[in-house]
Amino acid sequence: MLIVATLLTVASAEVAAQPIPVALQDPAAAVPTAPGERRWTGSVNASANVSSGNTDKTTLAAGAQAENKGEEDRWSAQLLWNYADEKGQGVTERRTYAQLKYDSFLDEKLYAFGVTSLENNYSAALDLRLALGVGVGYQFRDDKEWKISGEGGLSYVDENFDGSADDTDYLAARLAYKADTTMSETWSAGQWGELFQSVEEADDTSARLDTHARVNLSKSLFAQAQWIYSWDNTPATGADRVDNLWLISLGWSF
């Protein structure tokens, strides 16, 4: 019995001395994602064209778009800047457009929104067009293949022109839509349109159409072709109603 007791005591001591195995974890997986955590997603893009010799011209452009979406609301923003300078003529084009928008979801598809935008266009003698609006929108589709929505509301529009007596401000009905499609892991395309129709003067009408096609070169890098169409029914004296801007750029998604 004494021998058996001694053997059991030694065996117990050896077991106690053995290290207890610990499961290894990925440090990133060990930190759980907080419920309702949000982050900004979007892209930035830029293009440049410089020529010298018989023609000395520099053209630069940059753009960005971003979105932060939660279960009950969504913030979105977009920016476009375009500049051109030619020797002997100076600045031939300088255009900026910026928009900030907030959506509050009333249910899965219906939402109320507030939106503000700023625009200037050197070649059209537009110093600043300010638009402040509210309204409601509806998401017809919001899945991996299509994102389609339409909006309607009212906006206050204030237009100021350079060296012109055409400055005006008015209350306008605003109609807008947005459609984006992902055709494959490589290709995607989209279009966004906006129309302002004055409820005070029928002639005060302006519109904007932004169309793009994108090809992914890597997980984050892409090439993009973009066409921006702007129309103002009552432009500054001597300016055209229509402006077209074509851009080919490289961009980065985040």
C-alpha positions as CSV (number, residue, x, y, z in Angstrom):
1,M,0.0,0.0,0.0
2,L,2.8,2.4,0.8
3,I,4.4,1.8,-2.6
4,V,1.0,2.4,-4.4
5,A,0.5,5.6,-2.4
6,T,4.0,6.8,-3.3
7,L,3.5,6.1,-7.0
8,L,0.1,8.0,-7.1
9,T,1.7,11.0,-5.4
10,V,4.5,11.2,-7.9
11,A,2.1,10.8,-10.9
12,S,-0.1,13.7,-9.5
13,A,2.9,16.0,-9.2
14,E,3.9,15.3,-12.8
15,V,0.4,16.1,-14.1
16,A,0.3,19.3,-12.2
17,A,3.6,20.4,-13.6
18,Q,2.5,20.0,-17.2
19,P,1.6,23.3,-19.0
20,I,-2.1,23.9,-19.7
21,P,-2.6,24.3,-23.5
22,V,-4.0,27.7,-24.6
23,A,-5.9,28.1,-27.9
24,L,-4.2,30.8,-30.0
25,Q,-6.4,33.5,-31.6
26,D,-6.0,36.0,-34.4
27,P,-5.5,39.3,-32.6
28,A,-7.9,41.0,-34.9
29,A,-10.5,38.3,-34.4
30,A,-10.1,38.7,-30.6
31,V,-11.6,42.2,-30.7
32,P,-15.3,41.9,-31.5
33,T,-16.9,44.5,-33.8
34,A,-19.0,46.9,-31.8
35,P,-22.7,46.6,-32.6
36,G,-23.8,49.4,-35.0
37,E,-20.2,50.4,-35.8
38,R,-20.0,52.6,-38.9
39,R,-17.3,53.7,-41.3
40,W,-16.9,55.9,-44.4
41,T,-16.6,54.1,-47.8
42,G,-16.1,55.7,-51.2
43,S,-13.4,56.7,-53.7
44,V,-11.1,59.4,-54.9
45,N,-9.9,59.9,-58.4
46,A,-7.6,62.3,-60.4
47,S,-6.5,63.1,-63.9
48,A,-3.9,65.4,-65.5
49,N,-2.9,66.4,-69.0
50,V,0.1,68.6,-69.7
51,S,1.3,69.6,-73.2
52,S,4.1,71.9,-74.3
53,G,5.6,73.1,-77.6
54,N,3.1,74.4,-80.2
55,T,0.4,74.2,-77.5
56,D,1.2,75.0,-73.8
57,K,-1.8,73.7,-71.9
58,T,-2.4,72.2,-68.5
59,T,-5.6,70.4,-67.5
60,L,-6.2,69.0,-64.0
61,A,-9.2,67.3,-62.5
62,A,-10.0,65.6,-59.2
63,G,-13.1,64.0,-57.7
64,A,-14.3,62.2,-54.6
65,Q,-17.4,60.6,-53.2
66,A,-18.1,59.0,-49.8
67,E,-20.9,57.4,-47.8
68,N,-21.5,56.6,-44.2
69,K,-24.6,54.4,-43.7
70,G,-26.3,53.1,-40.6
71,E,-29.5,51.3,-39.9
72,E,-31.5,54.5,-39.4
73,D,-29.6,57.2,-41.4
74,R,-27.0,57.9,-44.0
75,W,-24.5,60.7,-44.8
76,S,-23.1,61.1,-48.3
77,A,-20.8,63.7,-49.9
78,Q,-19.3,64.3,-53.3
79,L,-16.8,66.7,-54.8
80,L,-15.6,67.6,-58.3
81,W,-12.8,70.1,-59.3
82,N,-11.6,70.8,-62.8
83,Y,-9.0,73.3,-64.0
84,A,-7.5,74.3,-67.3
85,D,-4.8,76.9,-68.2
86,E,-3.5,77.6,-71.7
87,K,-0.5,79.9,-72.6
88,G,-1.7,83.1,-74.2
89,Q,-5.2,82.7,-72.8
90,G,-4.8,82.2,-69.1
91,V,-7.4,80.2,-67.2
92,T,-9.9,78.7,-69.6
93,E,-11.8,76.5,-67.2
94,R,-12.2,76.4,-63.5
95,R,-15.2,74.4,-62.2
96,T,-16.1,73.2,-58.7
97,Y,-19.1,71.2,-57.4
98,A,-19.6,70.0,-53.8
99,Q,-22.6,68.3,-52.2
100,L,-23.4,67.2,-48.7
101,K,-26.5,65.1,-48.0
102,Y,-28.2,63.5,-45.0
103,D,-30.9,60.8,-45.2
104,S,-33.1,59.7,-42.3
105,F,-34.9,56.4,-43.0
106,L,-38.6,56.3,-42.2
107,D,-38.8,52.6,-43.1
108,E,-36.7,50.1,-45.1
109,K,-37.1,52.0,-48.4
110,L,-38.6,55.5,-47.6
111,Y,-36.4,58.3,-46.3
112,A,-36.5,62.0,-45.6
113,F,-33.4,64.1,-46.6
114,G,-31.7,67.4,-46.3
115,V,-29.2,68.4,-49.0
116,T,-26.9,71.4,-49.8
117,S,-24.7,72.0,-52.8
118,L,-22.3,74.6,-54.0
119,E,-21.2,75.1,-57.6
120,N,-19.1,77.5,-59.6
121,N,-18.2,77.6,-63.3
122,Y,-15.6,80.0,-64.7
123,S,-16.5,79.5,-68.3
124,A,-20.2,80.0,-67.7
125,A,-19.5,83.2,-65.5
126,L,-21.2,81.5,-62.6
127,D,-19.6,82.7,-59.4
128,L,-21.7,80.6,-57.1
129,R,-24.9,78.6,-57.3
130,L,-26.1,77.6,-53.8
131,A,-28.9,75.2,-53.3
132,L,-30.5,74.2,-49.9
133,G,-33.2,71.5,-50.0
134,V,-35.4,69.1,-48.2
135,G,-37.7,66.3,-49.3
136,V,-38.4,62.6,-49.4
137,G,-36.8,59.7,-51.3
138,Y,-37.5,56.1,-52.1
139,Q,-35.0,53.2,-52.6
140,F,-36.4,51.0,-55.3
141,R,-33.4,48.6,-55.0
142,D,-30.4,48.4,-52.7
143,D,-28.5,45.1,-53.2
144,K,-25.2,43.9,-54.6
145,E,-26.3,44.2,-58.2
146,W,-28.3,47.4,-58.3
147,K,-28.8,50.6,-56.2
148,I,-31.7,52.7,-57.5
149,S,-33.4,55.6,-55.8
150,G,-35.6,58.6,-56.6
151,E,-36.2,61.9,-54.7
152,G,-38.5,64.8,-54.7
153,G,-38.7,68.0,-52.6
154,L,-38.2,71.8,-52.5
155,S,-35.0,73.8,-52.6
156,Y,-33.9,77.4,-52.2
157,V,-31.6,78.3,-55.1
158,D,-29.4,81.4,-55.1
159,E,-27.4,82.2,-58.3
160,N,-24.6,84.8,-58.5
161,F,-22.9,85.6,-61.8
162,D,-19.6,87.4,-62.5
163,G,-20.0,91.0,-63.8
164,S,-23.7,90.4,-64.7
165,A,-27.1,91.7,-63.6
166,D,-28.5,88.2,-64.0
167,D,-28.2,87.3,-60.3
168,T,-31.3,85.6,-59.0
169,D,-32.8,83.5,-56.2
170,Y,-35.9,81.4,-56.2
171,L,-37.8,78.5,-54.6
172,A,-37.6,75.4,-56.8
173,A,-39.0,71.9,-57.0
174,R,-36.1,69.4,-56.9
175,L,-36.3,66.1,-58.6
176,A,-33.3,63.7,-58.5
177,Y,-32.4,60.0,-59.1
178,K,-29.4,57.8,-58.8
179,A,-28.7,54.4,-60.3
180,D,-25.6,52.3,-59.9
181,T,-25.0,48.8,-61.1
182,T,-22.2,46.3,-60.5
183,M,-22.0,44.1,-63.6
184,S,-19.1,41.9,-62.4
185,E,-16.1,42.0,-60.1
186,T,-14.3,44.1,-62.7
187,W,-17.0,46.4,-64.2
188,S,-19.5,48.9,-62.7
189,A,-21.4,51.9,-64.0
190,G,-23.7,54.6,-62.7
191,Q,-25.7,57.7,-63.3
192,W,-26.9,60.5,-61.1
193,G,-29.3,63.3,-62.2
194,E,-30.8,66.4,-60.6
195,L,-33.3,69.0,-61.9
196,F,-34.3,72.3,-60.3
197,Q,-37.5,73.9,-61.6
198,S,-38.5,77.3,-60.2
199,V,-42.0,77.5,-58.8
200,E,-41.9,81.2,-59.3
201,E,-40.6,81.7,-62.8
202,A,-41.0,79.0,-65.4
203,D,-37.8,80.0,-67.2
204,D,-35.6,79.4,-64.2
205,T,-34.6,75.8,-64.7
206,S,-31.3,74.0,-64.3
207,A,-30.1,70.4,-64.4
208,R,-27.1,68.2,-63.9
209,L,-26.3,64.7,-65.2
210,D,-23.3,62.7,-64.0
211,T,-22.5,59.4,-65.8
212,H,-19.6,57.1,-65.2
213,A,-18.2,53.7,-66.1
214,R,-15.5,52.1,-64.0
215,V,-13.1,49.1,-64.4
216,N,-11.2,47.7,-61.4
217,L,-7.5,47.3,-62.0
218,S,-6.9,45.8,-58.5
219,K,-8.8,45.4,-55.3
220,S,-8.7,49.2,-54.7
221,L,-7.2,50.8,-57.9
222,F,-9.6,51.6,-60.8
223,A,-9.8,53.5,-64.1
224,Q,-12.9,55.6,-64.8
225,A,-14.5,57.4,-67.7
226,Q,-17.0,60.2,-66.7
227,W,-19.3,62.5,-68.5
228,I,-20.9,65.5,-66.7
229,Y,-23.6,67.4,-68.5
230,S,-24.9,70.8,-67.1
231,W,-27.8,72.8,-68.4
232,D,-29.0,76.2,-67.3
233,N,-32.0,77.7,-69.1
234,T,-31.2,81.2,-67.9
235,P,-27.3,81.5,-68.0
236,A,-25.3,84.7,-67.6
237,T,-25.5,87.1,-70.6
238,G,-23.3,85.7,-73.4
239,A,-22.9,82.3,-71.9
240,D,-24.2,79.0,-73.4
241,R,-26.9,77.0,-71.7
242,V,-25.1,73.7,-72.0
243,D,-21.7,72.6,-70.6
244,N,-20.1,69.1,-71.2
245,L,-17.1,67.8,-69.3
246,W,-15.4,64.5,-70.2
247,L,-12.9,62.9,-67.9
248,I,-10.7,59.8,-67.9
249,S,-9.0,59.3,-64.5
250,L,-7.4,56.8,-62.1
251,G,-8.9,56.4,-58.7
252,W,-8.6,54.6,-55.3
253,S,-11.5,53.0,-53.4
254,F,-11.6,52.9,-49.6
